[in-house]
Amino acid sequence: MRHRTPDYGPEGLWIFGYGSLMWEPGFAHARAEPALVAGWHRRMSMVATKSYGWPGRPGLAAGLHPGGTVDGVAFLIPAAQVADVIEVLSRREWAYLTAEVTARLRGGARVRALTYVAHPTNGRFRMTQDSRDFLRRLHHGRGRKGHTADYVVESAAALDAHGVKQSDLHELRGRLGDFRRGGLTR
């Protein structure tokens, strides 16, 4: 499924990433800046059965859900590259819906950005999760790109690299430490 390309100005298109896009965008960009989006929150809600899990050992990936705020990274895509980047992201983020959000950059500027949000009816997102199932997927999910725990650690590290030192991902990363040292994710 190809996602619709939103309107964008001569500067290009901003993309807001809040999970693996922060540390593995997969596209060239002119700028990458820490950003905050209000009206959405990140939750490890997507059941991953390829990248960070497989059918016999499903994991999790992040999805955006209504309400709250979320820290992430805003990437500026030059206008000449927007169509190619949308094509790449449409293949990668096929399970998500697109949404336009207002992202506040670190310096205070507000930009319109495209992001990918949890799709409430496609069956890959768990809008609610029992805590045992969540912990099982979090600690034992493993796919071609690695463990679900690695996804959390890399996502928190990407925020660290952009100067964001406190978030839901940092809290979750802290909770993983004991499990990772104990070898439960390997």
URHU-V762599 format. One record per backbone hydrogen bond with DSSP energy under -1.0 kcal/mol. NH is the residue of the N-H (numbers start at 1). CO is the residue of the C=O. E is the energy in kcal/mol with one decimal. If there is no record, write none. Layout:
nh: [NH | NH]
co: [CO | CO]
e: [E | E]
//
This chain:
nh: [12 | 13 | 15 | 16 | 17 | 22 | 24 | 30 | 33 | 35 | 36 | 37 | 39 | 41 | 43 | 45 | 46 | 47 | 48 | 57 | 59 | 61 | 63 | 65 | 67 | 70 | 72 | 73 | 74 | 75 | 76 | 77 | 81 | 85 | 86 | 87 | 88 | 89 | 90 | 91 | 92 | 93 | 96 | 97 | 99 | 101 | 103 | 104 | 105 | 106 | 108 | 111 | 113 | 114 | 115 | 117 | 118 | 126 | 134 | 135 | 136 | 137 | 138 | 139 | 140 | 141 | 142 | 143 | 144 | 145 | 148 | 151 | 152 | 153 | 154 | 155 | 156 | 157 | 158 | 159 | 160 | 161 | 163 | 164 | 171 | 172 | 173 | 174 | 175 | 176 | 177 | 180 | 181 | 182 | 183 | 184]
co: [9 | 77 | 75 | 114 | 73 | 19 | 20 | 76 | 74 | 72 | 104 | 70 | 68 | 65 | 63 | 43 | 61 | 124 | 59 | 54 | 48 | 46 | 43 | 41 | 39 | 37 | 35 | 17 | 33 | 15 | 31 | 13 | 78 | 81 | 82 | 83 | 84 | 85 | 86 | 87 | 88 | 89 | 93 | 117 | 115 | 113 | 111 | 36 | 109 | 34 | 105 | 103 | 101 | 14 | 99 | 97 | 64 | 45 | 130 | 131 | 132 | 133 | 134 | 135 | 136 | 137 | 57 | 146 | 50 | 51 | 141 | 147 | 148 | 149 | 150 | 151 | 152 | 153 | 154 | 155 | 156 | 157 | 160 | 159 | 167 | 168 | 169 | 170 | 171 | 172 | 173 | 176 | 177 | 178 | 180 | 179]
e: [-1.0 | -2.2 | -2.7 | -3.0 | -3.1 | -1.9 | -2.5 | -2.9 | -2.6 | -2.4 | -1.8 | -2.5 | -3.0 | -2.6 | -2.3 | -2.0 | -2.4 | -3.6 | -1.8 | -1.9 | -2.6 | -1.5 | -2.4 | -2.7 | -2.6 | -2.1 | -2.5 | -2.5 | -3.4 | -3.1 | -2.2 | -3.3 | -2.2 | -2.4 | -2.8 | -1.8 | -2.1 | -3.0 | -2.4 | -1.5 | -2.1 | -3.3 | -1.9 | -2.4 | -2.1 | -2.9 | -3.1 | -2.9 | -3.1 | -1.3 | -2.4 | -2.6 | -2.9 | -2.7 | -2.5 | -3.1 | -2.2 | -2.8 | -2.4 | -2.5 | -2.3 | -2.5 | -2.6 | -2.5 | -2.1 | -1.8 | -1.6 | -2.7 | -2.5 | -2.6 | -2.0 | -1.7 | -1.9 | -2.5 | -3.1 | -2.2 | -2.4 | -2.3 | -2.0 | -1.6 | -2.4 | -2.5 | -2.2 | -2.7 | -1.9 | -2.3 | -2.8 | -2.2 | -1.6 | -1.3 | -1.1 | -2.8 | -2.6 | -1.4 | -1.5 | -2.1]
//
